[in-house]
Amino acid sequence: MPTSLWLRSDEPKRGPRPTHTLGDIAAVCVDLVDREGMRALSMRRVAEALGTSAASLYRYVSGKDDLLALMADHVAGEYEFAPLSGDVRADVLAVAEQSRALHQRHPWLREVPATDMGPNTVAYLDHLIGALAPAKLDATSTMMGVALLSGWVTNFAAQESAGDVASESGGGAEHIATMLTQGDYPHLAALFAHADKADPTDPLDNDAAFVAGIEAMLFGIAPPDLQAQPRIPRS
């Protein structure tokens, strides 16, 4: 297995002492892609922004995959983790809302494969595992929960970045209501017919839809009776 980028950075290198840090490279990459999109990312463009050559850049990274890993970990440093309260719902939602905002600021994140995790990304993983800890899940269930929650945030934010809103899913509720008049769809018809006072064609709120998704996943990941176990302050 190839050595992690962050472990490779500690290995001795031949030649002059490195002029730049991995943080320098990551910041340049993020700035470039935030402004111009993922297509702008190349070893040549990053090297130019650093005032060096592409050949020199290979002293720090092995290629574009390393640049992507650096970028993902750099923006993961934007998280501000509050102390865990022991309330699974509150703690998970606090992380999820930050993650959603992170993806909104950096839409390209959805295109970065989760392969080589750096220290900031591991810190995010550690905090989310801590948020789920009061549910006392086994390791497999915990990691599956992390994957489900992270995937929901990524996909939801990707739709938002594309300009989609929850109320327009599937063409929108009004479109569905119109289609009901064109064919036999008994289950949809029953849902609309037995809707509460709220009109099923009313637009959904993206914020409410986001929270509902997190809560629905938590209901399956951690039973409600295990979601609120306040921590006892240390004396």
N, C-alpha and C positions, 0 to 999 in steps of 0.2 A: 504494500500500500504506500502511495506517495506521502511524504511528510506534509502535515498541515502547513499552510502558508505562514501562520503565526509562529509555528515552531521552526520553520525554515529561516525566519528572520533572525533567529538567534545563532544560526550556524555561521562559523567563520567564513569570510569571503576573501578571495584573492583580489589584489589591486588596491587602488586608493580607498580611503575611508568613505563610506556612503554619504552622499550629500543630503539625501532626502530620507524621510521616514515613511512607513506604510500609511501613517495618518495623513501626511502631505499628499500622497498619491490618491488616497481615498477621497479627500476633500476636493481635489481637482476633478476627479471622475464624477462625483456627485454634482458639482457645479455645472460641468459640461452637459451631463445628461438631463439635469433639471431644466436647463435652458434650451437644449436642442434635440432632446430625445435620444433613445437608445441607439439609433443609427449613427449618431455622431461619435460613439465610443470606439476608439481604436488606439493601438499602442502609439501610433504616430501623433495623433491629436493630443493625447495625454502627455507625451514627451515634450511636445511643443509648449504646452501650458506650463510645464515644469522648467522649461528653459534648458532641456537636455535632448539627447538623441534617443530614438527608439532602441538602438543597440544598448545604450546605457540603462534604459528602463528594465531590460531583461536581467540586470543584476539584482533587481528587487522582486520581480514577478516573472512567472513563466509564460504568461499569455493573458488573453482576454478573460478566461475563466477566473483567474486570480483577481482581475480588476473588478469583476462582478461580486466576488466574495468580499472584497474590501469595501465596496459601495454599500452592500447590504449591512455589513457590520458597523460601518460608519454611521448610518442613519439610525441603527438600533441604539446608538449612544444618545439619541434624543429622548428616550424614555426617562421619565422621572417617577421612580417607584416610591409610592407612599408605604409606610409601615403596614404590614399585613394585620388585619383586624380579627381574622378567624371566621368572618362571615364570607363563605365561599362565593355567594352571588355577588356581593358588593365588591370583593377583591378581584374576582375575575372580570366583572364588568368594567372596573376602573382600568385594568390593563387593556381590555378589548377596545374601549373608547380611545385610548391613546394610540393603539395599533391602527385603528380606523383612520384617525387623523394623520398618522404617519404615512399611510398609503395614499391619502388624499394629497399630501404635500409632495410625495414622490411616487407618482403613478407607475413608473417603470419597475417598482419593486415586484409586481406580480410576474415579471418576466425573468426574475433572477432565481435560479434553482437553489434549493436549500441543500447545499452540499458541504462546503467547508465553513463551519461555524467559528467565528472569532469571539473574543471575550465579551463584547457587548451583546451579541446574539445569545451566548451561553447565559449571560446575566438575565436576559428576558426569559429564557427557558427556565432558569432556576426560580425566578420570581413567580411564574405561572404555576410551576409545580408546587411552590409554597402556598399559593392561593388555593389549590385543590387539596392540600394536605389534610385539612380537617375532615374531609370525607373518608379518609382512611382507605383509599383505593389501593389495589396492588399496583406494581410497577407498570405492567402491561396496560391496565385500564387507565392509569394516569397519563401515560404517554399517548394513548389513543385519544384521550380527552384533549390533550394539548394540541394534537394534530387536527382534530375536528374543529376546535375553537379557532385555531389559527387559520384553517382553511376557510371557515365561514367569513372571518374578517377580510381575508384577502379577496375572496370572490365578491363579497358585498361592496367593498371599496372599489374594486375594478369596475363594477357596474355603475357606481356613482361617477367614477372618472370618465366613463363613456357617455355620461349624461342620462343614464337610465334612472328611473325612480320606481319604487316598489309598486305604486299604483298602476304602472304601465306594463307590469309583467304579463306576458302572454297577450299583449295588445291592449291591456287595460280592462277594467271591470265593465265599462260601458260597452266595449266591443263584445265581451262575453255575453252581456245581457242581450245584445242584438242577435248574436248567434243562437241564443236559446229559442228565438222565434223562427229559426230556419231549420230546426231539426229536433230529433228526440234525444235529449240529454237529461235523463230523469234525476240523476244525482245532483248535477249543477242546479237544475230547476228547483229541487227540494231545498237546497242550500239557500238560494235566493228567496224562495217563498217563505221560509221560516226564519229569515234574518230578523234580528232584533230591531228596535226602533231605528237604529242607524241604517242608512241606505247602503246596501252592498256596493253600489257604484260610486260611493264617496271615495275620493282619493286617499290612499294610505300615506301615513307620514313616514318618511325614511328613517327618522330617529327611532320611532316606535317599532318599526319593522326590524331594525337592527337589534334592539334590546330584546324583542320577542324571540328572535333567532337564537341569541345567546342563552336566554332562559330555557328555551325548548331543548337545546343541547345539554344544558346543565341538568335538566330534569332526567335525562337519560344517563348522563355520566355519573351524577351524584344525586341520590334521592333527596327530596326536600328536607327531610328530618335530619340530614347530615350537613346541610348547607350553612347552618348558622351555629357555630360553636365559638363564641367570643373567647379570646385568649385571656388568661389570668395574668394581670400585670405582675412582673417580678418585684419582689420586695427589696 
